[in-house]
Amino acid sequence: MPLTDPNLGLVYGWTLGESGWHTEMDANLKRLGAIVGLSVTSRTTAAPPASPTEGDRYIVPAGATGAWAGRTDQIAVRINGVWEYHAPKVGWLAYVAAEDRLAVYKPTGWSAGVPI
């Protein structure tokens, strides 16, 4: 029976030939691609862009609309033509390109960040 890593939410521990390996491994790889070396375009864009590029990542701000509604502070990443979301854990770092700042996720939300 697979287990889930408490830090990144990755699934592991399949037995040889166990059903679900391929789908869970795909999810693991997409999650790693979304959050490792995290660099986001913006954290103030409140609506998903009309023509996003594959791999675009944003921190969803409070009051977001459309597909991002109700996803405050999550990482929205464009994968295979749809938005996927990842809830950050305390200690995650993100480079915010629009601000040229490095922000950290704290128990109270994303920090104001430090200039780079």
QUIBEL-V619947 format. One record per residue. N is the residue number from 1. RES is the residue in one letter. OMEGA is omega in whole degrees, 0 to 359 (999 if undefined). Layout:
N|RES|OMEGA ; N|RES|OMEGA
This chain:
1|M|182 ; 2|P|178 ; 3|L|179 ; 4|T|177 ; 5|D|184 ; 6|P|184 ; 7|N|182 ; 8|L|180 ; 9|G|180 ; 10|L|179 ; 11|V|180 ; 12|Y|173 ; 13|G|177 ; 14|W|171 ; 15|T|182 ; 16|L|178 ; 17|G|181 ; 18|E|180 ; 19|S|177 ; 20|G|183 ; 21|W|185 ; 22|H|181 ; 23|T|180 ; 24|E|178 ; 25|M|175 ; 26|D|179 ; 27|A|178 ; 28|N|183 ; 29|L|177 ; 30|K|179 ; 31|R|178 ; 32|L|179 ; 33|G|182 ; 34|A|190 ; 35|I|180 ; 36|V|184 ; 37|G|189 ; 38|L|174 ; 39|S|181 ; 40|V|179 ; 41|T|186 ; 42|S|171 ; 43|R|177 ; 44|T|178 ; 45|T|189 ; 46|A|179 ; 47|A|178 ; 48|P|179 ; 49|P|182 ; 50|A|182 ; 51|S|182 ; 52|P|176 ; 53|T|176 ; 54|E|179 ; 55|G|177 ; 56|D|179 ; 57|R|179 ; 58|Y|165 ; 59|I|184 ; 60|V|180 ; 61|P|173 ; 62|A|179 ; 63|G|180 ; 64|A|182 ; 65|T|177 ; 66|G|182 ; 67|A|182 ; 68|W|182 ; 69|A|178 ; 70|G|183 ; 71|R|184 ; 72|T|178 ; 73|D|179 ; 74|Q|174 ; 75|I|175 ; 76|A|180 ; 77|V|181 ; 78|R|180 ; 79|I|179 ; 80|N|174 ; 81|G|178 ; 82|V|176 ; 83|W|172 ; 84|E|187 ; 85|Y|179 ; 86|H|178 ; 87|A|182 ; 88|P|174 ; 89|K|178 ; 90|V|179 ; 91|G|178 ; 92|W|177 ; 93|L|177 ; 94|A|171 ; 95|Y|180 ; 96|V|187 ; 97|A|183 ; 98|A|182 ; 99|E|187 ; 100|D|181 ; 101|R|173 ; 102|L|182 ; 103|A|178 ; 104|V|177 ; 105|Y|181 ; 106|K|178 ; 107|P|180 ; 108|T|181 ; 109|G|182 ; 110|W|178 ; 111|S|176 ; 112|A|178 ; 113|G|178 ; 114|V|179 ; 115|P|178 ; 116|I|999
